[in-house]
Amino acid sequence: MAGADIRSLRLPRDFLWGTAISGHQSEGNNTNSDSWVRENVRPTLFAERSGDACDSYHRYAEDIGIAARLGFNCYRFGIEWSRIEPNQGFFSNAELDHYARVLEMCCAHGLKPIITFNHFTVPIWFAVRGGFEASDSPDLFAAYCAHTAQHLGGLMHLATTFNEANIALLVQFLYGAPSPAVQAALAAAAQATGSRHFSSIAFADPAIATPLMQEAHRRGYAAIKAARPNLPVGLTLTTQDIQSLGEPEWAERARARLYGDWINVAHTHADFIGVQPYTRFRVNASGIVAAPQGAEVTDAGYEFYPQALANTIRWAHATFDKPIYVTENGVATDDDARRIAFINQALDGLRDCIVEGIPVRSYIYWSLLDNFEWTSGFSKHFGLVAVDLTTFRRTVKPSALHLSRIARANRI
């Protein structure tokens, strides 16, 4: 690509532009999920309850319409296991039909659906019996994947099993052993549900849960492929940019803690890799080092560092012989000008990676809506579209129009 005008690089016609959203964070009233329990017990880690969230369960057509009018050509969203299998072994055809209608709405608007089978939340019955710390959890997850893929498979463009499959490793990497507050909140959830061991994905013991989740991914991958052999099924990871402040092995040790054996799993059971960088982690021999003095910090509390996208893509390309999709990238801020700046700088790096010959197939911004950001409640705003939590009115931000112009031109 020597001599190419990299400031107006035309991308392939099938390059995917879009936004990502999850079920629990946007749909509302996900009452059969483990998160609903944890939000409503006391003590809790959550600043507020998800409640109606953005009411996307009922307003999905409006949300999909907004994404289409912005000129995007794909729509990544999570389906809720807790709705589809509210009781062990009972699969709700009504809920599967609901998600089929969502997928059909995407297709009707020219949006290729990218489906996440699990975005952190699990059914209450699954959490009560130990979640992914129970030895038979891979079989249960594979059964869910099989039923769902058989019902929805023909409508999906791409699929992933878990969102950020290594999330428990990230939590351990950042915070170490569970704090007394975490332990108390999980104990309250266990007491409320009569569980001997109430387990949620992010706070599960990685030594126990990670191998079981890896087997669940392998079996889920096989189940989806059995239903739809030609459907690309990938793996998304939380892929922050790890930078050593000294010896290269410091970064390698940090990556080993963050990814564990997921890299080997991806080599054998993934058709593509979804990268989801938001910031960088600077490390020394002892672990993570604080952001440089005076560095800009996002509302989510980490360094404003859009360059993480390009660095993560390069790492993924060197590590996996797979197509790379940017399945999430974004920033929490109430200053929309800074969101525009973040997008511009991230896409500058993406352009450089493509010029280098790296097979990057998408840019999917997190998120379409300002939604429920887990323990932070509704206070952290990643969205391109604001949501009034009383009326549910959607308001498109200037950053959405900015990314829209880029996506329509298909140039970076």
WORA-V939046 format. One record per backbone hydrogen bond with DSSP energy under -0.5 kcal/mol. NH is the residue of the N-H (numbers start at 1). CO is the residue of the C=O. Records with the same first field share a line. If there is no record, write none. Layout:
NH=CO / CO
This chain:
4=1
6=4
8=5
9=6
11=410
15=12
16=361
17=15
18=363
19=74
20=365
21=76
26=22 / 23
27=23
29=51
31=29
33=30
34=122
37=33
38=34
39=35
40=36 / 37
41=37
47=375
53=50
54=26
55=52
56=26
57=27
58=55
59=55
60=56
63=59
64=60
65=61
66=62
67=63
68=64
69=65
70=66
71=68
72=67
73=17
74=17
75=112
76=19
77=75 / 114
78=21
79=116
81=79
83=80
84=80
85=81
86=83
87=90
90=87
91=89
92=84 / 90
93=91
96=92
97=93
98=94
99=95
100=96
101=97
102=98
103=99
104=100
105=101
106=102
107=103
108=104
109=105 / 106
110=107
111=106
112=73 / 110
113=111
114=75
115=113 / 158
116=77
117=115 / 160
118=161
121=119
124=32
127=123
128=124
129=125
130=127
131=126
133=130
134=131
137=134
139=136
140=136
141=137
142=138
143=139
144=140
145=141
146=142
147=143
148=144
149=145
150=146
151=147
152=148
153=149
155=152
156=152 / 153
157=113
158=113
159=232
160=115
161=234
163=118
164=162
165=236
167=164
170=166
171=167
172=168
173=169
174=170
175=171
176=172
183=179
184=180
185=181
186=182
187=183
188=184
189=185
190=186
191=187
192=188
193=189
194=190 / 191
195=190
197=128
199=127 / 197
201=120
203=200
204=200 / 201
206=204
208=205
209=205
210=206
212=208
213=209
214=210
215=211
216=212
217=213
218=214
219=215
220=216
221=217
222=218
223=219
224=220
225=221
226=222
227=223
228=224
231=228
232=157 / 230
234=159
235=272
236=162
237=274
239=237
241=279
242=240
243=241 / 281
245=283
250=247
251=247 / 248
252=248
253=249
254=250
255=251
256=252
257=253
258=254
259=255
260=255 / 256
262=259
263=260
265=261
266=262
267=263
268=264 / 265
269=265
271=233
273=323
274=235
275=273 / 325
276=237
281=241
282=280 / 289
283=243
284=287
287=284
289=282
295=292
298=302
299=332
301=298
304=296
305=278 / 303
308=305
309=306
311=307
312=308
313=309
314=310
315=311
316=312
317=313
318=314
319=315
320=316
322=320
323=271
324=359
325=273
326=362
327=275 / 325
328=275
333=331 / 381
336=334
338=335
339=335
340=336
341=337
342=338
343=339
344=340
345=341
346=342
347=343
348=344
349=345
350=346
351=347
352=348
353=349
354=350
355=351
356=352
357=354
358=353
360=358
361=324
363=16
364=326
365=18 / 363
366=329
367=20 / 365
368=20
370=385
371=369
372=25
373=371 / 377
374=372
376=373
377=374
379=376
381=379
382=380
384=367 / 368
385=368
386=395
388=393
389=387
392=388
395=386
397=384
400=397
401=397
402=398
403=399
404=400
405=401
406=402
407=403
408=404
409=405
410=406
411=406
412=9
